[in-house]
Amino acid sequence: MIHGLTTVRTASIALLDRLSRTIQQHPKRITAAVAAILLTGGGGAFAVASFAPDPAELPVRMVNYPVESLAENLVLGQLDAPSFSLFRSEQVRSSDTPESLLQRMGVADPAAAAFMRSDTPVRQNVLGRTGRIVSAETTDDHRLIRLTVRWVPDDSGNFRRLIVERTGDNKFATRIETAKMTTNSRLAGGIINSSLFAATDASNIPDAVAVQVAELFSGNIDFRRSLRKGDRFSVVYETLEADGEPLSSGRVLSAEFVNNGKTHQAVWFQEPNATKGAYYTLDGESMRRAYLTSPVEFSRVTSGFKMRLHPILQTWRAHLGTDFAAPTGTAVRTVGDGVVEFAGVQNGYGNVVFIKHRNQHVTVYAHLSRIDVRQGQSVEQGQTLGAVGATGWATGPHLHFEFRVNGVHQDPMTIVAQSEAAAPVSAAARPAFNRLAANMRVQLNAAALIEQASAD
């Protein structure tokens, strides 16, 4: 029996010695194994005993400690509450009075209205003006802190800022500042359901941008007769901003129009040594032709080059030109480079301008309300030469436009369609153009995706 115990003891000592050497040689493995056993519970073979008392059996004692209130002995209305300002922006209407303008902007301040009614800068630059951006800052009880009106006075790239500011109780002061506008670009797009302008209105695209798009693709698309429901367009255009507020739109930088399944694209580019830029296709071909398609910005044609019943003489005769309906005062521009051959009054034409171009081409602009050029003056394509009127034999305001080749009347639309395009992008400017065109492709695609997402 004693020999058996000795044998077991000797074996146990040998086992412990071997375990000790193993732990010293592989400490990380042994630690990981022990941790795994503890985390998994060792298959249910181990348990953790709690030697602390059961919390449910511990005694509970309530402790009351008085805390002094910050508002003790004060009426809550006497406490200082944090104040804040309210902001709102609107557009001035021609019918606005100081009271109606302030009321529309959530301002309840009779003293401010009275000051605005008597202040000369406000009367001259705010009241009676249409479309000027106005913003108001008020107290939380709707008294005026500051009123700011912004507008663009001219083409200098600057804007005016009129500020009405509170200087004390019921006291205000006015000042006018001049600052530089900043230029940003915007992406937009639309789908044709009825007309171009209906689509641009639905997409909140300014009319000036819509006119540029129509002008840009007028040589490829007849916007009066060829639009189809489902045609779509994308456009990237400049915005001129004042203090972050867009005041007006600028030039169209690039555009894409899909008409009846055919895609037309354009991008504005100015060669490094050129005095002005021009529009090109995204492949670098010039979109400028010798003649514009119309002597007035996108307008309705009321009478084409054909036989018609003369509205005054009441006889059938050939109409040797094209009539464009437009309000009196609408700018009339020369369709091509040339020299003023005649500017004055001439029989049924009324106030009329004749422009002589190369290749014995002459264009005629009649019934003008005013003439802005003189005989012998050189003019460039797109330059304003007068304004639409109803002088001479005219039953209403419109422009009568003629195109003559060697003294013979020709259909203006035919001549324009046959006129040659200007030179493409030069080889020297091609790398810069390609970089711009690649960037514009990305932006036009983004504009199309935005429009598609909004439509869905």
C-alpha positions in Angstrom: 0.0 0.0 0.0 2.9 2.3 0.9 4.7 1.4 -2.3 1.5 2.3 -4.3 1.2 5.7 -2.7 4.9 6.4 -3.3 4.4 5.5 -7.0 1.4 7.9 -7.3 3.3 10.7 -5.6 6.3 10.2 -7.8 4.0 10.3 -10.9 2.2 13.4 -9.7 5.5 15.2 -9.1 6.7 14.3 -12.6 3.4 15.5 -14.1 3.5 18.9 -12.3 7.2 19.3 -13.3 6.3 18.7 -16.9 3.3 21.2 -16.7 5.6 23.8 -15.2 8.1 23.4 -18.0 5.3 23.6 -20.6 3.9 26.8 -19.1 7.3 28.4 -19.1 7.9 27.5 -22.7 4.4 28.4 -24.0 2.9 31.1 -21.7 0.7 32.8 -24.4 -0.9 29.5 -25.5 -1.7 28.4 -22.0 -3.2 31.9 -21.2 -5.4 31.8 -24.3 -6.6 28.3 -23.5 -7.6 29.2 -19.9 -9.3 32.3 -21.1 -11.3 30.3 -23.7 -12.4 27.9 -21.0 -13.5 30.7 -18.7 -15.4 32.5 -21.4 -17.2 29.4 -22.6 -17.8 28.1 -19.2 -15.8 25.0 -19.9 -18.8 23.2 -21.3 -20.7 23.7 -18.1 -18.0 22.3 -15.9 -17.1 25.6 -14.2 -19.1 28.2 -12.3 -18.3 31.5 -10.6 -19.3 31.7 -7.0 -20.5 35.0 -5.6 -19.3 35.7 -2.1 -21.2 39.1 -1.8 -24.6 39.4 -0.1 -27.7 39.4 -2.3 -28.5 43.1 -3.1 -32.2 42.4 -2.5 -31.5 41.6 1.1 -29.5 44.8 1.8 -31.2 47.6 3.9 -32.5 50.7 2.0 -32.1 54.2 3.5 -33.6 57.5 2.1 -31.4 60.6 2.2 -33.0 64.1 1.8 -30.7 67.1 1.1 -32.1 70.6 0.5 -30.9 72.5 -2.6 -31.4 76.2 -2.9 -33.3 77.3 -6.0 -31.6 79.8 -8.4 -35.1 81.4 -8.9 -35.9 81.6 -5.2 -37.8 84.8 -4.3 -37.9 85.7 -8.0 -40.9 86.0 -10.4 -40.2 83.7 -13.4 -41.0 86.6 -15.7 -38.0 88.5 -14.2 -35.5 85.9 -15.3 -33.3 86.9 -18.3 -34.2 84.7 -21.3 -31.8 84.4 -24.3 -32.8 86.6 -27.2 -32.5 85.6 -30.9 -32.9 87.1 -34.3 -35.2 86.2 -37.1 -34.3 86.4 -40.8 -36.4 86.4 -44.0 -35.9 87.3 -47.6 -38.4 88.5 -50.3 -38.6 90.4 -53.5 -39.8 94.0 -53.8 -43.1 94.5 -55.6 -43.9 97.6 -57.6 -47.1 98.1 -55.5 -45.3 97.8 -52.1 -45.7 100.4 -49.4 -43.3 100.3 -46.4 -46.1 98.7 -44.4 -46.9 96.0 -46.9 -43.3 95.1 -47.5 -42.5 94.8 -43.8 -45.7 92.9 -43.1 -44.9 90.4 -45.8 -41.5 89.9 -44.2 -43.0 89.3 -40.7 -41.9 92.7 -39.3 -44.2 94.5 -36.9 -42.5 97.9 -36.4 -44.5 101.1 -37.0 -41.4 103.2 -36.3 -39.5 101.4 -39.1 -42.3 101.8 -41.5 -42.5 105.5 -40.7 -38.8 106.0 -41.3 -38.9 104.1 -44.6 -41.7 106.3 -45.8 -39.8 109.5 -45.1 -36.3 108.3 -46.1 -35.2 109.5 -49.6 -32.8 106.6 -50.4 -35.5 104.1 -49.6 -38.1 105.9 -51.7 -35.7 106.1 -54.6 -34.2 102.6 -54.5 -36.8 100.4 -52.9 -40.4 101.6 -53.2 -41.8 101.2 -56.7 -39.0 98.9 -57.8 -39.8 95.4 -58.9 -37.8 92.2 -58.3 -35.1 93.7 -56.0 -33.9 91.2 -53.3 -34.7 92.4 -49.8 -33.8 90.7 -46.5 -34.8 91.6 -43.0 -33.3 90.8 -39.6 -35.7 91.2 -36.7 -35.8 90.7 -32.9 -37.7 87.8 -31.5 -40.6 90.2 -31.0 -40.5 91.1 -34.7 -39.0 94.6 -34.4 -36.6 95.6 -37.2 -32.9 95.3 -36.6 -31.6 95.6 -40.2 -33.2 95.7 -43.7 -30.9 95.1 -46.7 -31.9 95.6 -50.3 -29.6 94.4 -53.2 -29.7 95.1 -56.9 -27.5 95.3 -60.0 -27.3 98.9 -61.4 -25.3 98.3 -64.6 -23.0 95.8 -66.4 -19.9 96.7 -64.3 -20.0 93.5 -62.3 -20.9 95.4 -59.1 -24.1 95.5 -57.1 -25.6 98.0 -54.7 -26.5 97.3 -51.1 -28.9 99.6 -49.3 -29.1 99.1 -45.5 -31.7 100.4 -43.1 -30.3 99.8 -39.6 -31.7 100.5 -36.1 -29.4 102.9 -34.2 -31.5 103.3 -31.0 -35.1 103.2 -29.8 -37.3 104.1 -32.8 -34.2 105.5 -34.5 -32.8 104.3 -37.9 -30.1 105.2 -40.4 -29.6 104.4 -44.1 -26.5 103.8 -46.1 -25.7 102.6 -49.6 -22.7 100.5 -50.4 -21.2 99.2 -53.6 -19.6 95.7 -53.7 -18.4 93.2 -56.3 -20.6 90.3 -57.4 -19.3 86.8 -57.2 -19.8 84.3 -60.1 -20.9 80.7 -59.5 -22.3 78.0 -61.8 -25.5 76.1 -61.6 -26.8 72.8 -63.1 -30.3 72.5 -64.3 -32.4 70.5 -66.7 -35.9 70.0 -68.0 -38.3 67.9 -70.1 -40.5 69.4 -72.8 -44.2 68.8 -72.3 -45.6 71.8 -74.2 -42.9 74.5 -74.8 -39.4 75.4 -73.9 -40.4 78.3 -71.6 -43.0 76.1 -69.8 -40.2 73.5 -69.2 -37.7 76.1 -67.9 -40.3 77.7 -65.7 -41.1 74.3 -64.2 -37.3 73.8 -63.5 -36.9 77.4 -62.1 -34.5 78.3 -64.9 -34.3 82.0 -65.6 -35.9 83.3 -68.8 -32.6 84.8 -69.8 -31.0 81.3 -69.7 -33.9 79.8 -71.7 -33.4 82.5 -74.4 -29.7 81.6 -74.6 -30.5 77.9 -75.0 -33.0 78.7 -77.8 -30.5 81.0 -79.5 -27.7 78.5 -79.1 -29.4 75.6 -80.9 -31.6 77.7 -83.2 -29.5 76.7 -86.2 -30.2 73.0 -85.5 -33.7 73.0 -83.9 -36.8 74.9 -85.0 -38.1 75.8 -81.5 -41.4 77.0 -83.0 -42.4 73.8 -84.9 -39.9 71.0 -84.2 -40.2 70.4 -80.4 -41.6 67.0 -79.3 -43.1 66.0 -76.0 -40.4 64.2 -74.1 -37.5 66.2 -75.6 -35.1 67.0 -72.8 -32.3 69.4 -72.1 -29.5 70.0 -69.6 -27.7 73.3 -69.0 -24.8 74.7 -66.9 -25.0 78.5 -66.5 -23.4 81.3 -64.5 -25.1 83.0 -61.6 -24.1 86.4 -60.4 -24.5 86.6 -56.6 -24.4 89.3 -54.0 -23.8 88.2 -50.4 -24.7 84.6 -51.4 -28.0 85.8 -53.0 -28.4 85.2 -56.7 -29.2 88.5 -58.4 -29.1 87.6 -62.0 -28.0 84.9 -64.4 -25.0 85.1 -66.7 -23.7 83.2 -69.7 -24.7 79.6 -70.5 -21.4 77.7 -70.1 -22.6 74.4 -71.7 -25.9 72.9 -72.8 -27.3 69.7 -74.2 -30.6 69.4 -76.0 -32.2 66.1 -77.2 -34.7 66.8 -79.9 -36.6 63.9 -81.5 -33.9 61.5 -80.5 -31.0 63.6 -81.8 -28.5 65.1 -79.3 -27.1 68.6 -79.7 -24.3 69.9 -77.4 -22.5 73.1 -77.0 -19.8 74.6 -74.8 -18.5 78.2 -74.3 -14.7 78.5 -74.9 -12.3 81.4 -75.3 -9.0 80.6 -77.0 -6.0 81.9 -75.0 -5.1 84.8 -77.4 -8.7 85.6 -78.5 -10.4 88.8 -77.6 -13.7 87.0 -77.0 -15.1 83.5 -76.8 -17.6 81.5 -78.8 -19.7 78.4 -78.7 -18.4 75.1 -80.0 -19.7 71.5 -80.1 -18.0 69.2 -77.6 -16.0 68.0 -80.5 -14.5 71.4 -81.1 -16.5 72.5 -84.2 -17.7 76.2 -84.2 -21.4 76.8 -83.7 -21.1 80.4 -85.0 -22.4 81.0 -88.5 -22.1 84.0 -90.7 -25.7 85.0 -89.9 -27.9 84.7 -86.8 -31.2 82.9 -87.3 -33.2 85.9 -86.0 -32.7 89.7 -85.6 -34.6 89.6 -82.3 -34.1 87.2 -79.4 -36.3 84.2 -79.5 -39.6 85.5 -80.8 -42.8 84.5 -82.6 -42.9 84.7 -86.4 -46.2 86.2 -87.5 -45.7 86.3 -91.2 -43.1 84.4 -93.3 -41.6 84.8 -96.8 -44.7 84.0 -98.9 -47.8 85.4 -100.6 -50.2 87.0 -98.2 -53.1 89.4 -97.9 -51.5 92.8 -97.1 -53.0 94.0 -93.8 -53.3 97.6 -94.9 -53.7 97.5 -98.7 -56.0 94.4 -98.5 -54.5 93.0 -101.7 -52.7 89.7 -102.2 -49.0 90.3 -102.8 -45.7 88.6 -102.1 -44.3 89.2 -98.6 -40.7 89.7 -99.3 -39.4 89.3 -95.8 -40.2 87.9 -92.3 -42.2 89.6 -89.6 -41.3 89.0 -85.9 -43.9 89.9 -83.3 -42.4 91.6 -80.3 -43.4 94.4 -77.8 -42.4 98.0 -78.7 -38.8 98.6 -77.4 -37.6 95.1 -77.9 -33.9 95.2 -79.0 -33.2 94.6 -82.7 -29.8 93.3 -83.6 -27.8 92.8 -86.8 -27.7 89.2 -87.9 -24.1 89.5 -89.3 -21.0 91.7 -89.5 -21.4 94.6 -91.9 -21.6 98.4 -92.5 -24.7 100.6 -92.1 -25.8 101.5 -95.6 -28.9 103.5 -94.6 -30.4 104.6 -91.3 -33.5 106.8 -91.3 -37.1 107.1 -92.5 -38.3 105.5 -95.8 -41.9 105.3 -97.0 -43.8 102.3 -95.7 -40.8 101.0 -93.8 -40.9 103.8 -91.4 -37.7 103.9 -89.3 -35.5 101.5 -91.1 -31.8 100.3 -91.2 -30.0 98.7 -94.1 -26.9 96.7 -93.3 -24.5 95.8 -96.1 -22.6 92.5 -95.7 -20.0 90.8 -97.8 -20.9 88.8 -101.0 -23.5 91.5 -102.0 -25.8 90.6 -99.1 -28.0 93.3 -97.6 -30.3 93.0 -94.6 -33.3 95.3 -93.8 -34.8 96.1 -90.4 -38.1 98.1 -90.6 -40.8 99.7 -88.5 -38.3 100.5 -85.7 -39.4 102.7 -82.8 -35.8 104.1 -82.6 -32.5 103.8 -84.4 -29.2 103.3 -82.5 -26.7 103.4 -85.4 -25.7 105.8 -88.1 -24.9 105.6 -91.8 -21.4 104.3 -92.5 -20.9 102.7 -89.1 -19.4 99.3 -88.9 -21.4 96.8 -86.8 -20.7 93.3 -85.5 -23.1 90.3 -85.4 -25.5 90.6 -82.6 -25.0 94.4 -82.1 -28.1 96.3 -81.2 -29.1 98.7 -84.0 -32.6 99.8 -82.8 -35.8 98.7 -81.2 -39.1 97.1 -82.4 -41.9 99.6 -83.2 -44.9 100.3 -85.4 -43.7 103.1 -87.6 -44.5 103.3 -91.3 -47.1 100.9 -92.7 -47.6 98.8 -89.6 -50.8 97.7 -87.9 -49.0 96.9 -84.6 -45.5 96.6 -83.1 -43.3 94.1 -85.0 -40.1 93.9 -86.9 -40.1 93.5 -90.7 -36.9 91.8 -91.7 -35.6 91.3 -95.3 -32.6 89.6 -96.8 -31.4 90.6 -100.3 -28.7 89.0 -102.4 -27.5 91.1 -105.4 -30.7 93.2 -104.9 -33.0 90.2 -105.1 -35.2 89.3 -102.1 -34.4 85.9 -100.6 -36.0 83.9 -97.8 -34.0 84.8 -94.7 -34.3 81.4 -93.1 -32.9 79.7 -96.2 -29.9 82.1 -96.3 -29.2 81.5 -92.6 -29.3 77.7 -93.0 -26.9 77.8 -95.9 -24.4 80.2 -94.3 -21.0 78.8 -93.5 -19.7 78.1 -90.0 -16.7 79.7 -88.4 -13.3 78.0 -87.9 -13.1 75.2 -85.3 -10.9 75.2 -82.2 -7.2 75.8 -83.2 -4.7 73.0 -82.7 -2.8 75.1 -80.1 -5.9 75.5 -78.0 -7.1 71.9 -78.4 -5.6 70.4 -75.2 -7.2 73.2 -73.0 -10.5 72.8 -74.9 -10.5 69.0 -74.5 -10.1 69.4 -70.7 -13.0 71.8 -70.6 -15.2 69.7 -72.7 -14.5 66.6 -70.5 -15.5 68.6 -67.4 -18.7 69.9 -69.1 -19.7 66.4 -70.1 -19.6 65.4 -66.4 -21.6 68.4 -65.4 -24.2 67.9 -68.1 -24.6 64.3 -67.1 -25.0 65.4 -63.5 -27.7 67.9 -64.5 -29.6 65.2 -66.5 -29.5 62.8 -63.5 -30.8 65.6 -61.2 -33.7 66.3 -63.6 -34.5 62.6 -63.9 -34.5 62.1 -60.2 -36.8 65.0 -59.6 -39.1 63.8 -62.4 -39.3 60.3 -60.8 
